[in-house]
Each structure stands twice: as C-alpha cells, then as structure tokens.
Amino acid sequence: MDSAFTSGMFQHLSPALLHDLARLFAAEVRSGLRLELVRTEEASQQQDRLLAITRQKDGDMLPVIGEGLRASLEQAQRVGVTDAPVLILGETGVGKEIMARSIHQISLRSGPFVVVHPASMPESLFESEFFGYERGAFTGAIRQKIGFFELADQGTLFIDEVGEIPPLIQTKLLRVLQDQRFMRLGGTREILSRFRLVAATNRDLWKEVREGRFREDLLYRISVVPLTIPPLRRRRQDIPGLVQSFIEYFARRHDKHPLPLSPEQLRRLCAYDWPGNVRELKNEVERAAILNNSGQLDFVLGTSPDPHQAADRPSPFLEAVADVPTLSELEERYLRHIMERTKGRVRGPNGAEALLRMKRSTLYAKLKKYGIPCGSA
C-alpha cells in the first residue's frame, strides 16, 4: 500500500487502521487466487470427462493411414500449419476423426483437441454445452460450467457430423466463428477463445443448403479448406497393411497368438467392398481374432459368404422385391440361412451360436420353434 503510486496518501492513517486495510486487501487477493485455481481445476476436470466420453475406443491404436491416403495427408500437412477452418468429407468409418487429430498434431497448437458429437446430444443442451453457463443461469445450474468453445482455447475444436447441428445453433456458431468471442449463458462478459475449427460430415452439405437445412454462410465459413477422405473400396492397396496392424493389435489386446493370413483370405478381404470402411474392417478383424480357437481366422464379411455378391442383388431373406414378411417370418428365414451356412453346426467358433452372438439355450429354443434341423455339434 505504501508505494510511489500512493504518494503518501495513507501516511495519516493509524497503524491499526493500516493493518485492517492490509488484511482486507490480502483477503481479496486470496479470493481472486482461489477463484482462478478453481476455474483451472474445473477446466481440467471437464476436459478429462470430455475425453473419457468422446475419445474413440481405439484412440491408442496404430495409425490406420496407408498409401491410399497420401494425397489427403499431403493436403493436411499444408493446411495444418494454418488457422483456416477445415471440413473433412467422407463416408462413415473412413477415419475422419483420425485425420482431424493428425491436423491438430501438425498444427502444434498448445491447447487441447476437443471432440464434439452433435448427433448424440439432445437439442435442448446444445447451447449450454457449446457456450457453457454461469452458476444460477437456469434451474439446475448449481455451478459454473465451461463450454466446448472455451475448452478448445488455443487448441482444436472438432465437430463430428456438423450437419446434425440445429438451425438456431448454426446461427450462433457462425457468430462465434466470425469473432471468436462469446458469453456463457447467464454471463455478463465476453470470452475470447482462439480455437481452430475442424468439422466433419458424411452428408452432402451443399444439398442440405439447397433444401434449407443448413446455412449457406456457415458452410462457406467452415469449408475454407475441404478435405475428402476416399472410402476403403477406392484404396484397396491399404487393406493388407491395415489387416496386419489390426491382427497384431487385437492379438496383444485379447492375449491371442497372431495368426497369419492365407492368400485366399487376403484375396477375399481385398475384394470385399467394405461399406462400413475402416471401422467395419477393424470390427471384422477383432471378431476373427477373438474366435480363432480353431487355429485360423474366419472372416464373415457382412451377411454374405461371397465377397463378390453384387450390391443390388436381392437379399437372401426376401423372396421377391415386393415381399414384405413379418418379423417372425424374417427371423425364421435368417435362422435357416445361418444354419445352411454353418451346415447345421451350433457350437464352436464357426457355429451359429458364435455368428449370432446368442445364448445356446435361446438359439435351440428358436430352432425348435421354427422346426429348423441342426446337428449335434
């Protein structure tokens, strides 16, 4: 209190009063420091909870990027060092989040990589989740919450399936992207967040704009650099390397011996179209690795044993194009198809029990209900 800035204005005060003023100022300083500490701890806790919810289960897996993505990676390298918003386009399961993480790592931003999944978020919570809120902003707001915009400060905000954002939030998101300033719900001051936006979608957003479901100005704002990831069927050269990486990973994870692939198995895997892309391939390899008790990897490849089956070929469970069976009839047809495929085998890694992931007693009861014969094994 006694400094060159005060010019002796406190000299006329008694020592007791000076002591009381010093205690008062010290208490205010301590309160300010405690509030800052609480805010930092709250941000850290919310970031940990966010990562626990939104991080992919295979977040620590080997990179699932091959030669087929060389052009996309080169583009990511060029755009990663900038702050320009990126829109990643591609089918479900191609690895859009992995590409977004790569862009974040290339950027060397000091902040976190925050993932948002609008499709799994109730519309009523969009605003509070993105902007955060102050204590008492509404009923149930018992403490301050830091939103996604604030969490991503100096980092990357990745919005997966950005086309799922409702129109009202689209308008507010556009304003934040323009100014990078916002206020928490119930707040009175603007907050600056220097986040970098990376969005992803499997929709045709230009069609969504024409049909009035997505704002045109927001689309231009988020797609400064559009980056398309080709589906797995267009980069089949990546399949052998991906399969081998997945086999080794799941063998370690499930304490299994990594089994080699036969040339015929590799041919089937490379010929299959993989409608679910890398995610489907990963799940298929994991299933085969878990059920490899017979000493070999068995790949189901969807619902058809023939990987060359045409996409427009009628389903084996429908007798005609106009056939509309009941659920019970469809279940019976599917069970007959599975039993024909397994040659009546119920037990074992290649039996109907494993393929259907169904309890044996339940399976036997359904086979008896529909009069479907089965073997003793």
C-alpha positions, 0 to 999 in steps of 0.5 A: 500500500505504501508505494510511489503510486500512493504518494503518501496518501495513507501516511495519516492513517493509524497503524491499526487502521493500516493493518485492517486495510492490509488484511482486507486487501490480502483477503481479496487477493486470496479470493481472486487466487482461489477463484482462478485455481478453481476455474483451472481445476474445473477446466481440467476436470471437464476436459478429462470427462470430455475425453473419457466420453468422446475419445474413440475406443481405439484412440491408442491404436496404430495409425490406420493411414496407408498409401491410399491416403497420401494425397489427403495427408499431403493436403493436411500437412499444408493446411495444418500449419494454418488457422483456416477452418477445415471440413473433412468429407467422407463416408462413415468409418473412413477415419475422419476423426483420425485425420482431424487429430493428425491436423491438430498434431501438425498444427502444434497448437498448445491447447487441447483437441476437443471432440464434439458429437452433435448427433448424440446430444439432445437439442435442448443442451446444445447451447449450454454445452457449446457456450457453457453457463454461469452458476444460477443461469437456469434451474439446475445450474448449481455451478459454473460450467465451461463450454466446448468453445472455451475448452478448445482455447488455443487448441482444436475444436472438432465437430463430428457430423456438423450437419446434425447441428440445429438451425438456431445453433448454426446461427450462433456458431457462425457468430462465434466463428466470425469473432471468436468471442462469446458469453456463457449463458447467464454471463455478463462478459465476453470470452475470447477463445482462439480455437481452430475449427475442424468439422466433419460430415458424411452428408452432402452439405451443399444439398442440405443448403439447397433444401434449407437445412443448413446455412449457406454462410456457415458452410462457406465459413467452415469449408475454407479448406475441404478435405475428402477422405476416399472410402476403403473400396477406392484404396484397396492397396491399404487393406493388407497393411491395415489387416496386419496392424489390426491382427497384431493389435487385437492379438496383444489386446485379447492375449491371442497368438497372431495368426497369419493370413492365407492368400485366399483370405487376403484375396477375399478381404481385398475384394470385399467392398467394405461399406462400413470402411475402416471401422467395419474392417477393424470390427471384422478383424477383432471378431476373427481374432477373438474366435480363432480357437480353431487355429485360423481366422474366419472372416464373415464379411457382412451377411454374405459368404461371397465377397463378390455378391453384387450390391443390388442383388436381392437379399437372401431373406426376401423372396421377391422385391415386393415381399414384405414378411413379418418379423417372425417370418424374417427371423425364421428365414435368417435362422435357416440361412445361418444354419445352411451356412454353418451346415447345421453346426451350433457350437464352436467358433464357426457355429451359429451360436458364435455368428449370432452372438446368442445364448445356446439355450435361446438359439435351440429354443428358436430352432425348435420353434421354427422346426429348423434341423441342426446337428449335434455339434 
